[in-house]
Amino acid sequence: MKCIVPGSYDPVTVGHLDIIARAAQIFDEVWAVVFANSDKRTAFSGETRLKMLAAACVELPNVKAAVSEGMLVDFMRENEIKYIVKGVRDSSDFDYEYKMANINHAFYAEAETVFLPSRPELQHISSTVVRELIKYGKPLDGYVPAPAIKVLKTENTGVV
């Protein structure tokens, strides 16, 4: 069975990686895919986000990292993926993701969404928090996977 763990990954966090790793324990093949979110203005290019995501997932042999400019359901159809895995930190995440699950199912009847609750110790971590840490030059350890930090440092992103 295949699944997709979509996200903007702007940047990838240890919370994202935890959800991807847990999905990799459940599914045979996991696609971690960087998507554009029309509601968000991203801090990093799609290419940089993909590099960070791929680096973060390198230790997970059944995970493939990719980037897509299209719709999630189209990517799923093209790659014969039926399951979407989404991490949820709280009730507001769940409310939003539940609506998205229904929309995805309306456009691709075979799409099923699996929700994984975030681990309590990771619940406070978000890409927004990480972007604030970057803005103020704070350490990213414990918030961003070490391989992704290396990418941030080499991609001229302002992270030192």
Long-range contacts (C-beta under 8 A, 24 or more apart in sequence): 1-27, 1-28, 1-29, 1-82, 1-83, 2-27, 2-28, 2-29, 2-30, 2-31, 2-79, 2-80, 2-81, 2-82, 2-83, 3-27, 3-29, 3-30, 3-31, 3-81, 3-82, 3-83, 3-84, 3-85, 3-114, 4-30, 4-31, 4-32, 4-33, 4-72, 4-75, 4-76, 4-79, 4-81, 4-83, 4-84, 4-85, 5-30, 5-31, 5-32, 5-33, 5-84, 5-85, 5-86, 6-33, 6-35, 6-72, 6-75, 6-84, 6-86, 7-32, 7-33, 7-34, 7-35, 8-34, 8-35, 8-36, 8-37, 8-40, 8-42, 8-49, 8-127, 9-34, 9-49, 9-52, 9-53, 9-127, 10-40, 10-42, 10-43, 10-44, 10-49, 10-127, 10-131, 11-43, 11-44, 11-49, 11-52, 11-127, 11-130, 11-131, 11-144, 11-148, 11-152, 12-49, 12-52, 12-53, 12-56, 12-127, 12-144, 12-145, 12-148, 13-125, 13-126, 13-127, 13-130, 13-143, 13-144, 13-145, 14-122, 14-125, 14-142, 14-143, 14-144, 14-145, 15-87, 15-89, 15-118, 15-119, 15-122, 15-123, 15-125, 15-126, 16-56, 16-87, 17-56, 17-57, 17-145, 18-87, 18-118, 18-119, 18-122, 19-85, 19-86, 19-87, 19-116, 19-118, 20-56, 20-57, 20-60, 20-63, 21-60, 22-116, 23-85, 23-114, 23-116, 24-60, 24-62, 24-63, 26-85, 26-114, 27-62, 27-83, 27-85, 28-62, 29-62, 29-64, 30-60, 30-62, 30-63, 30-64, 30-85, 31-63, 31-64, 31-65, 31-66, 31-75, 31-79, 31-81, 32-57, 32-63, 32-64, 32-65, 32-66, 33-65, 33-66, 33-67, 33-68, 33-72, 33-75, 34-65, 34-66, 34-67, 34-68, 35-67, 35-68, 35-72, 35-75, 36-69, 43-131, 43-134, 44-155, 44-157, 48-151, 48-152, 48-155, 48-157, 51-151, 51-155, 52-144, 52-147, 52-148, 52-151, 52-152, 53-148, 55-145, 55-147, 55-148, 55-150, 55-151, 56-145, 56-147, 56-148, 58-147, 71-107, 72-104, 73-104, 73-107, 73-108, 73-111, 76-108, 76-111, 77-108, 82-110, 82-111, 82-112, 83-111, 83-112, 83-113, 83-114, 84-111, 84-112, 84-113, 84-114, 85-113, 85-114, 85-116, 86-113, 86-114, 86-115, 86-116, 87-115, 87-116, 87-117, 87-118, 88-115, 88-116, 88-117, 88-118, 89-117, 89-118, 89-123, 89-126, 90-123, 134-158, 134-159
